Amino acid sequence: MIMKKVFVLNSNCVAIISCLSMICFTTIVYSQEDQDDPKRNKLSIAITHTLVPEAIDETGDKKWLSLASWGLDYDRYFNSGWGIGLHSDIVIENFQYERGDVIKERKRPLALALVVTRKLGEHFTVLGGGGLEVSSGEETLGLIRIGADYGWELPKDWEVSLSLMTDLKINAYNAFVFGFGIGKKF
């Protein structure tokens, strides 16, 4: 018997994705107002830690786990303040979490999120968006990502940054991600 895994969006997911899409399209329409920087793309890699409050340790006890992870982000800025990006991160460890009375396992989950970014000042950026988390042999989870980033520009269009994000996994677990990244504008 072959079973197919189906990802179904509930009404909250559809509403959030619709709102984010409207923000993205509005941003694109108004993007021609500010053309001060010709380098509008940024690619970043980050070393991160993912904190899972609902995790189950090897003894079966519920506790916060800090899991090693990596991030890879691409951002496209339409003007000096607004942009969209595709942000991904992978937890490089397997872990278990509790969902009701059931213990679920995640095997090196990969999160992909489409986000809207807004620069507030010279160094501070906030972001929000949604996407999916996939795990080998496990169910695909919807996620909502909210975060902040503080970056310092370096010569030749390089940037280092600290970031803090939360991923709210729909009908599953939540995670907090803290990281250090380096990026290049082009």
N, C-alpha and C positions, 0 to 999 in steps of 0.2 A: 504494500500500500504506500503510495507516494503522497506525502502531505506538503502542501504549499504554504509558505509563510506569507501572510498578507499584512501590509501596514495600512491601517485605517486611520484617517485623520478625524478627530472629533471636532465639534463645532468651535471649541476654543482655539484649536490649532488653525483652523481655516480663518477665523477672525484675525488672529495674530499675523498670519502670513499675508492676508489681504491688506492689513494696515501697513505692514512693512513694505509691501509692493507699491502701495500708493506713495509712501515716503520716498522710496527710491525713484519712482517716475517723476515726482515733483522736483526732487533734487536735480535730475537730469535736465528738466525743462529750464530751471533757473541757473544751471551751471555756467552759462555763458557770461554771467555778470562779472566774474572775477578771474582774469586770465594772467595773474602775476607770476606764476611759477610754471615753466614749461615741463618740469619733471613731475608728472602726476601719478606715477606708479611707484609702489613700494613692495618689495619682497623681503620677508623677515623669517628668521628661524629662531626658535626659542627653546631653552631647556627649562622645563617646568616640573612642578609637583602638583599632583591632583589629590585633593583631600576629599575622602568619601566618609561622611558621618555615619551612614547606615551600614558600613562594612562589617563583615563577620571575619574574625581572625582565625588562625589555624586551630585554636582550642574551641571554636564555636561560640565565642563571646562577641557581642555587638560592641564595636568601638570605632573610633576615627582611625582611618588608615591614610598614610601619606604614600602615594604611589609615584614612581618615576614616570615622566612623560616628556614628549617632544611636541613642539608646535611648528607649523609652517603656515604662514599667512601671506595673502596677496591683497593689496588695497589699491583702489583706483580713486583718486581725488578729482572731483569735478570743479572745485574752487578751493580757496584757502581754508574753508571750514567743513565742507561736506564730502563724503565719499561712501563707496560701498566696497565690500571685501568678501573674499572667500577664506575663511579661517578653518584650519584643521589641526587636530592634535590626536596623538596616539598614546595611550597608556601602555607602557611596555611590560606590564605585569598582569597576571590573572588575579582576579579577586572575586569574592562572593558578597552579596548584600541580601538583606531581608526585605521581602515585599509581603506585608501581611504576616501570615504564618509560614510562608514558603521561602526557602533559600534559593536564590538564583545566582548563576555564575556568569561573569563577563571575562572573555578571553581576549586580551589585548584589544580593547575597544578603540575604534577610530571614530572621532566626532568630526562632522563636516557642517559648517554653519555659514549661511549667507547673512552678513551683518551690514548695518548702516553705521557709519562712523561720523562723529562730530568733534572737530577740534575746538577746544575751549581755551583760548590763549595760545601761547607759543609752545608749551610742552605737554599739556594735558588733553587727552582724547577719551571720549566715552563712546561705547558701542552697544548695540542691541540687535538681535536677530534671531533666527531660528534655523533648524536643520535636523540632521539625523545622526544617530550613533549606531554603528554596525559592529558586530562582534561575531567571530567565527563560530558558526553553528548555533548561534543564539538569536533571539528575536531582535528586530530593528526597533530602536527607540526614537521617538520624536524628542527634540530638545529646544529649549529657549535659552539663549545666551545673553547675558548682561555683563558688562565689564568696563574697566577703565585702564588706561595706559598712560605712563609718564615717560616721555622720551627726551633724550639729549642729542642734538645734532653734532656730528663730527665732520671733519674736512672730507671733501670729495663725495658728498651726498650720502654718507653713512650715518647711521643712527643707532644708539643703544637705548634700551627701554626696560622698564619694569611694568609688569601687568598683573592685574587681579581680576578674575572673572568668576562668575557662577554659571553653571549649567544646570538648568532645571529639567530633568528628564521626566517626560510626561508618563504618569502612572508607573514610575519606577523610583530611582534614587536621585539625589542631587549631589553635585560635586562643586568644589571650589578649586580654582586653578590659579597658582601663583607662579610667575616666571620671569626670567631674564632673557631678553632677546637682542639680536643684532639684525639690522635691516639696511637695505640699499635702495635709494631712490633712483629711478631712471625714467 
